Amino acid sequence: MRGLGSRAYRGLMSRARRSDSWGFPRWGGYGGARETVQVRLCDRAGCSEPGTCPAPKSPNNPDRWMFCQEHAAEYNRGWDYFAGLTAEEAAEREAKERQTHEGFRESAHYEWAGSGDGTRSRDELRALDLLELDPDADFEAIKKSYRTKAKQVHPDLRPGDEEAAKAFQALQLAYEVLRQAEERREWKG
């Protein structure tokens, strides 16, 4: 650096600063401030990770558990919104909630909503259940299962059999739902 005196040169260099981040408790390691930061731990017994994911303690209850991501995922895997209800009560609750949430359904139609993680819709899951396939089945497995099951109940092979005709129509509808979903996935990329 020509032309600068030693004093000016030292002024351009960054000076080492004293840090308050030493040992436990962390004095600023979790946030940008120098004050201590209160960290809530996971509510799962024995876990020492920060609890950043809220999870409901029970349906329609404002109280929440605070879990780390791993324990929140474990909790959600076992969550059953319709636990303790009969089939009629579950259907009634679903119908009641559909009345108040039609805006979400409309927005989902226009792809304004959705999980974005590649999960299937309820109709797709029902169709896969009818075809006796896993939720992550690829379209080749869907075609194979549809063809196998359709051959067993086809009206040409069972003329006059009402049950077989209804089963064939259900299979056709399930395949159509899954085919359209696959086309949407391919179109979106």
Number of C-alpha atoms within 10 A of each C-alpha: 6 5 7 9 9 9 8 10 12 11 9 8 8 7 8 6 6 6 9 12 13 10 7 6 10 16 18 16 15 13 12 9 10 14 13 14 15 9 11 14 17 23 19 16 7 8 13 12 17 15 20 16 16 16 17 15 12 12 11 7 8 9 12 13 17 21 24 21 16 11 19 20 14 11 14 11 9 8 12 9 10 14 9 9 11 10 10 9 12 15 13 12 13 12 12 11 11 13 9 9 11 11 11 14 14 12 12 12 11 9 10 10 12 15 8 8 6 9 12 17 14 9 13 20 19 17 23 24 13 17 23 13 16 12 15 11 10 11 14 9 13 20 14 12 18 20 16 11 16 19 13 13 20 18 19 10 11 14 11 10 13 11 12 18 17 14 18 20 16 16 22 15 13 22 23 14 17 22 16 12 17 14 11 11 11 9 8 7 6
